[in-house]
Amino acid sequence: MKHNFGAGPCILPQKVFKQASEAVLDFNGLSILEVSHRHKDFVEVMDEATSLVKKALNVPSGYSIAFIQGGASLGFVVSALNMMRKNKKAGYIDTGTWASKAFKEANSVGLDASILASSKDKNYAYIPTKYNIPSDLDYLHYTSNNTIFGTQFKNTPQTDIPLVCDMSSDIFSKEINVSDFDLIYAGAQKNLGPAGATLYIVKDEVLGASTSDFLPTYLNLKSHVEKDSMLNTPPVFSVYVAMLNLRYLLENGGVKAIEKKNIEKATLLYNEIDTNPLFRCPVNTDDRSNMNITFLLEDDTKKERFDSLWNQAGIVGLKGHRSVGGYRASMYNALELDSVKVLVDIMKELNRTA
Ligand SMILES: *Cc1c(COP(=O)(O)O)cnc(C)c1O
């Protein structure tokens, strides 16, 4: 058994892997990989996936769900195009690589987008809190969890401006208030399912309200919502496995229960990083992510031994992103507390045998 701390595509529950593999061989007599997306058996899957998203996140009425291909990277474009209003102005909070890519895409589709606040000055080790939000913005965009740098918004920005959020790496990991947002999008492969589907949760008022001169059918959220995510061939397998994973989440206490477990896992690891003299977390204490934990080894001469210890223990995916260095432990919903204990024990052992 490996302990997968990889940043994405992510670990999913073993039960979900098993059910998914069974459906590859037999989904009502066909393989899930060959079934027509128009067949009622798959239409039921899409309907269930949609209603489980609503149930898991308490999505209020007046919001719609869509599963679309293209990843969160297409979400950068889709969100900008669909949220464009008469002022054609948008504000972005720059908290790292993904946030700044989203910002660039907004400008590329004809918005006058500006960065309202950035934590680039400290290599994105904190979440900016002091900034002005101009009242003439069409929307404000932020990235709730910064997968690469290990920061996470603990509070939703307070504003009357419509809020758009890239929740790719922390959706379903904690309770959220969907009614705070006009648009939420998230690539499936961080906490929801396999790569291929991107989840959109959109306020119905947004649909059809874009002022963009350029809005091809595929990039218009309205076309996807009206066709119940069947505008074209949806990512059938990805949606199927996401549905299985949402069933599993709800059978096990839902988002409220997983949030508690995620806090427990993160507390255990941060506590070790903070008390073990060999390690250090570069992130501002109040802004630390519960999903992606970045940490550095203070003493480079110990690197070889640390790497060999965690490799031997079956840990994978711990290497830090090149823009931070060191290590990154991604601890998505399906990673068990026991896996975190294995890592923490190794960190303790490294210090003991210093
Ligand atoms: C991984 C990630 C993305 C990019 O997702 P793709 O689906 O690969 O386009 C965007 N935003 C965040 C926060 C991510 O973690």
The ligand as an ORCA input file, in Angstrom:
! r2SCAN-3c Opt
* xyz 0 1
  C      -4.761     22.225    -10.411
  C      -5.361     23.564    -10.323
  C      -5.772     24.285    -11.468
  C      -5.556     23.761    -12.870
  O      -6.419     22.740    -13.105
  P      -6.531     22.014    -14.541
  O      -7.774     21.208    -14.355
  O      -5.299     21.206    -14.699
  O      -6.672     23.054    -15.571
  C      -6.362     25.515    -11.293
  N      -6.564     26.023    -10.075
  C      -6.182     25.385     -8.949
  C      -6.430     26.000     -7.615
  C      -5.578     24.130     -9.045
  O      -5.198     23.484     -7.931
*
